Amino acid sequence: MTDVEPLVTPWVVARVSGPSMTPTVRSGDRLLVRRVPPGDPVRAGAVVLARFPARPELLVVKRVHRAVPGGHWVEGDNPFVTDDSRAFGPAVVVGRVVGRVWPRPGRLPGRPG
């Protein structure tokens, strides 16, 4: 499918950097992420850890909008920041965010209205 490498371990804690998922996730938040095996379905609305084949060094936390050829269309919840599929095209989902572990432990809210 792509040359993007999956996560090595089944679980990882990701630290958020930047405002692209505000207000759902803020810079500095720590998120618990479970690896998604290649080819596993990811539902629209899920918050995920993903890579862009066009920018393989960039690992991002975004929300899935839909499946597209080559991966998934992902966008941040902050409409003013476009470091997502609008700039880099389809992304390969490598992990699904299960919840926030710090500073406000718990499940993430749904899409902002």
Secondary structure, 3 states (H helix, E strand, C coil): CCCCCCCCCCEEEEECCCCCCCCCCCCCCEEEEEECCCCCCCCCCCEEEEEECCEEEEEEEEEEEEEECCEEEEECCCCCCCCCHHHHCCEEEEEEEEEEEECCCECCCCCCC
